[in-house]
Amino acid sequence: MKRREIIEFEVGKMEFGGTSSTVIGKRNVNMKGGITGQKVKASVKKANSQKAEVKLLEVLEKSPLETEQACNHFGQCGGCTILSLPYEKQLELKKQQILDLFESHDITGFEFLGIESSPNNTCYRNKMEFTFGNEMKDGPLTIGMHKKGRHIDILTVDGCMLIDQDFIKILTATEEFFRAEGLPYYRGNDHKGYLRHLVVRKGIKTNEMMVMIVTSTQLDYDMDKYKDMLLGLDLEADLASVLHCLNDNLADAVKCDELRVLHGRDHIYEELLGLRFKISPFSFFQTNTLGAEKLYSMAREFVGDYKDKVLYDLYSGTGTIGQVLSQKARKVYGIEIVEEAVEAANENAKLNGLTHCEFIAGDVAKTVNSLKERPDIIIVDPPRPGIHKDAVRDISKFNAEEIIYISCNPKTLVVDLQGFESYGYEVKKVRCMDMFPNTPHCETVVLLQRKDK
């Protein structure tokens, strides 16, 4: 097996995060993508006598597991890589993959409470970021998602099954409008052009919708024409916010140098377990609203009796989990490094009349030591890279009775759990929540208790 060699094989075991591992001869062949039982063609990226890494080129034959009807973008868009599997099979796979990760890191002896399904396994997303570009060189303007494995080509995903018809109407109308206007899209290779991104958010409970068009400043264009077109669409939701974000940052990401309100307000509202949250275009909020209610309810059950106790909500974002758990607590402190998120969290606490919640801007690894009131219970909900090892040490030093760890990445979760175990905690309960149906991702909730409790 040599570099750049083209090989064909049947995919073996699927692993968490959308990779697969197949034994060919005496080699363990790792690949991004692949469903157990598929026959595929792949290119060898690197190999030695024991293992190889390959790139998927083509699915030659479907897996016997693939019995569901997929959308017409399946295989081209890099989003829903397991859409062709029955939903019950998806849940079974994710559950086993997470248990395998725990076992591989010698985390045992806990009560496993299974995996919870999402209330909806289609049309569940409340936020989408689309990119302007074209599907092929010199082709017409498109807006949608990057093609799988391609940094330039953009696919219009007007048949996407993760979003409802309001998203699709806005997506297709935006593409038609700007094609007619003849405006150029922003090219990342030479940083020239105008149209960059389209961000759409929806309050599932409030039925409010936000549309934000993101452009460079390289053209002086009257966006009121675009706003008027949007307001004329026949949407189920109330179009409460139309925004124009000016972004000259070189990175291919939604940044904002200036935000202009074209219609309504600069935010929408969403509701979660009886609380109301203000959502700005840049606020972090779980993309599956109904799933988030189940996720936070699971965390609340793990906490148990927390009446009159002090809670730390670390990596608190806009403060959703801290506020959901605040109703019985004596005091909730939230720490989050993104200042705008902290402002939103404090504003949301005020909106909900929660005077005993305080959210602080800072790096968790540094800021936890500055808080004077010691916690009884700590909630951690870190980003995908997990918790820095110094933060694991400092969090453990508080000797809180319990730590509730909510993770979107079990690969970093298990490493952090080993760290907490080394500082005197043990894993008592684990439960999974499928927040991202048809994708290889899943949330996991863990209850840790001090061994001397």
N, C-alpha and C positions, 0 to 999 in steps of 0.2 A: 504494500500500500504506500504510494508516494504522493507528495504534494501535487495538487491539480489533477490527480487521477479521478476519473468519473467512475463511480461504483453504484451498484444497485443492490438493495437489500430490503428485508422486511423489518419494520420498526418493532423494537422490543418494548421495554418498560418506559412509561411516561413518568416524568419527575416533576416536582412542584415548580411552578413558574414558567411552564411552557417548553421544557426541554425533554429530550428522550435519550435513553441509553440502550444500546444494542450490542450484544456480544457477537462478533464476527471472527471465527477462528479463536485465537487466544487474546484478541484485542477487545477492549471496551470502547465502543464508538459513540461519542456524544454529539448531539445535534440539537440546534434550536428548532423547535417545532416537531411535528410528527405525532401520529396517533397509533397506538398499538395495533398491529395487524396491517397497516398500510404498506404497500410496496412502493419504494421511492427511489429516485435517482438523486445522487448527491456528489458534490465535489470535495475532495480531501483538502483541508486547510493545513493540517499538520498531523504527523503520525510518528510513533515509535513502535517498538516491539510489543508494548503493553496496551497502549491506548491511542486513539485518534480523535480528531475533531473535524467534523465535516459540515458543509453547508447544503441545506436542502435546495435542490433545483426544481424538482417536479414530482408530483404524486402520480405514480404510474397506475396504481390500483387502490381503490378505497378499502378501508378496513371493514370487516364484518360488523364492527361496533357502530359504524356510521349509518344510522337508519332514519335520522331526522332530516327534514327539508331545510336546507340552508338558504341564505339570501343570495342574490345574484352577484354579490361582491366577494363571496367566500373564496378564500384562496388567494385573492388579490390584495384585499385590505388586511392589514396586520392585526386587526382588533380581535374578532371572535374566533379564536383558533380551534375551539371545540364546539362550535355551534351545531355541527353535524351529529353530535352525540345526544341521546335522550337525556333529559335533565336529571333524572334519577341516577343515571350512569355518571354524569358529571359530579354529582354530590358524592357518590361512592368513591370515585377516583381521588377527589380532593381530600376527603376524610383519610383515606389510606396513605396518601402522600405526606400529609401532616404527621400522622402517627409514625411513619417511617423516619421522618426527620427527628422526632423526639427519641425514637429508639436508637438512631445512629449517634446521638449525643448522650446516650446513657441517662436520659431523663425518664424515670419510671416511677411506679407506685402511686400515681395520681388517679383520680376518678375522671374518666373520659365520658362526657355527656353528649357525644355525637356531633352532628352537623345540622344546622338549621337552614332550611331553604329560604330563598328570597321570596317575599310576597308576590312579586312579579318576576318572571324570568325573561320577559321581553318588554320593551318600552319603559324601562325602569330608570334610565339616566335623566338627571335633572340639569346636566351641564354638558356642553360640547364645545370644543375648540376646533374650528376648521381652518385650513390653510388655502390661500390662493396660489394658483400655479397653472400648469397644463399637464395633460396626461401623457403627451409625447412632445418631443422637440418641435417647435413651431406650430403646435396644435392650438385650438381655441382655448380661451380662458376657462379654467375649471376651478371649483372650490370643493374641498372635501378633506379626505385623509391621505396621508402618504401611502403609496403602494408598499406592500411588504418587501423589505430589503432594499428599498430605493429611497434616496434622500431628496430626490428632485420631483419625480413623477407624482401627480396628485390625482386621486380617483374621486369622482363625485358619488357619494354614497347615498343616493336618493332612495335606495331600498333597504337602508340600515334597519335592523330589527330591534336595536337597543333604544331607539328614540321614537317619540310619537309623531303624529302627522303635523303638528305645529312646527317642530324642528325641521321636518322635511320640506314643508311649504316655504319656510324662511330660507333654507339652504338653496332650493331650486330657484326661487324668485330672485335671490341675491345674485346667483350666477347669471341668470337671464338679463337682469338689470345692468350689471357691469359689463357684460359682453356687448350689449347695445350701446353703452356709453363709450366703449373702446378704451378703457383705462388699463394701463399696464400693471401686471403684478410685480411684486418686489422679488428680485432675484438674489439669492444668498451668495452666489459666486462673485458677482461684481457690486453688490449692494446698490443696485439701481432699480427704480420702479416705485410703485405707489401702494397697491393693495397688498396687505399682509395677512391678516387673520380675521375671522368672524367668530365671536364668542356668543353663545346663546345659553341662557339660564332660565329655569322655570321653577316656580314654587308649586310643588305638586299638591300641597294642601290649600294654598291660597289662590292658585290659578293665575298668578302674576308671571309675566314674561319679560325678560331683558334681552335686548340685542345690542351688541357692541361691535362696531366695525373698527378694525385696527389698520392704520395706514402710516406711511412715512410722511414727511413734510415736503416731498419733492414736487408735488403738484398743489396748486391752489384750486380746490374743487368744492363746489357747493353741495354739501351732504344733505341739505334740506330736501333735495329731490329724492334721495334714497329713503329718508325718513318718511316722506309722503307716500312713497310706494309701499313701505312696510305697513303703514297705518291703513292702507287700502286692502290689505290681505284679509281673507276670511279665516280667522284663527279662533280656536276654541278658547284660548287663554286671553286675558286682558294684557295688552302690550303696555306695560306700566313704565318702561324705561327703554329709550333708544339713545345710545351713546356713541361718540366718536373719540377714539383713543389715538393720539399721535405718538408714534414710536420710531425713533431713529437709531435705536440700539442695534448693534451689528448681529447680536445673537438671534437665532431663530426661535424666539420665545416671546410670549405676550408681556411686554413691558410697557410702561406708560410715562411719557414725558409731559403730556398734557391731556386732560380729560374734558371733553365738551358734552354737555347735556343737550341733545337735540329734541327730546320729547320726554315729558314726565319727570322722573327723579333719577338720581344716580344709584338707586338701589331697589331691590324688591324685598318682599318678606316671605318667610317660610315658617311653618309650624312643625314642632317636634314634641311629641308626648305632652301636649298641653302648653308648651312654651312657644314664644314668638321670637324669631331671629331675623335681624336685618342682614341682607346679603348684598355686599358690594360686588362689582365685577371681578375683584381680586381676592375676595374672601375664600378661605378654605371651608368647604361644607361637603359632607359625605355626598357622593354622586347618586346614591340610591336612598331617597328619603324614607321610604317605607321599610327598607332594610335597616337603615340607621335606627329606626325606632325599636326594631327587634334587637339589634346589637347593643344599644344602650340599656335596654331592659334586661338583657343578659348580664351586663356589667353591674347593674343595680341589684340583681338577685345575688351575685357573687359577693357584693359588699355586705349583705345581710343587715344587721341592726347597726345603723350608724347614727342613731339619734344623739344629738348634742356632742358629736365628735368633730375633730378638725380634719379636713381633707385637703390634700395637695393634688391639684390637677396639673401634671407636668406635660409639656408639649401641648398646651391647651388650645391652640388655634383660636377660633372665635368663641371658645368657651362653652360649646354645646354640652359635652359630657359633664363638666363641672356644674353647670346650671341644672342639668337633669338630676344630678345626685345631690343638689344643694338643699332640697326641700326639708330634709330632716336634720341636716348637719348644722353644727353651731357656726362654723366658719369654713369657707372654701377659698384657697389661694391657688391661682392659676399662673403658670409661667410659660411664656412663649417668646421666641426670639424675634418674630415678625411684628414690628411695632403697630402696623395697621391692623393686624389681627387682634392685638391687645386692645386697641381703641374700640374695635367692633365688639369685643367680648364685654368690655365694661359698659358700652352703650346698650348691648343686649341685656345685660344684668339689670340695668336701670329700667329698660323697657318692660322687663318681667317683674319689677319690684323686688329684686333680690339684693337687699342692702348688705347681706353678709357674704357676698362674693367679691373678691378683689383679684384683678388680673394684672400681672406685672410683666414688663418687657425685659427680656434678658436671656442669656444662654443658660439653659438648665444646669449644665455642669458647673457654672460659676455662681448662679443666682440662688440656688437652693440653700447655700450656706449662709446667706444673708437674712433669711427669714427667722424671726425670733420665736414664733409660736410653733411648737413641735407638732407634727402630724400624727394622728391615730391611724389614718388610712391614706395610702398614696395611689393615685391613678396615673398610669403612664400610657400615653398613646403617641409613640414617636413616629417620625417619617420612616421610609423604607430602609435607610441604612441602620436603623436601630438606635441604641443608646451607647454613647461613648463610654468606654470602660471606666474612666474617671467618674462619670456621672453615676454609673452603677454602684461604684464604691461610696460616693457621697450620699446617694439616695438610701443605701443600706445603713449608713451611719445613723440615720434618724431613728432606727429601731422601731419603725411603725409596725403595728400588729399585723397589718395586711397590706399587700401590694396587688393591685389589679392591673395587669398588663394587657392592653389591647394592641394587637399587632396586625399590620397589613402585609407583613413579610415574615413568614415562619422561619425562613432561613437565617435571618438575623435574630429572630426571637429566641431560638434554641441556644444560640451563643450567649445572649444576654441572660437567659435563665441559668445557664451554668455559672455565670458570674454571680448572680444573686444567691445561688446555692452555696457558693464558696464563702459568702458573707453571712451565712446562717439562716437562709430561707429555704423552704421546700415547696415544691409544686403540689398543690392540693386538688385543684380542679382545672379541667380544660374543656372548652366548648368552641366549636367553629361556627361561623356565620358566613354564608355565601352571599356577599355583597355584590359580586361581579359575575352573574350567570353568563355562560357561553365564553368566558375567558378563563385563563389558567390561574386566576388569583382568588384569594379568600381571606377573610379576617379570622383571627383567633383570639379568644379571651381566656386569660389564665389567672387563677387565684393563687397567690403565694402567701404563706404564713411563716412567721418566725418559728424556728424549731423548738424554742423554749417557751412558746405560747401555751 
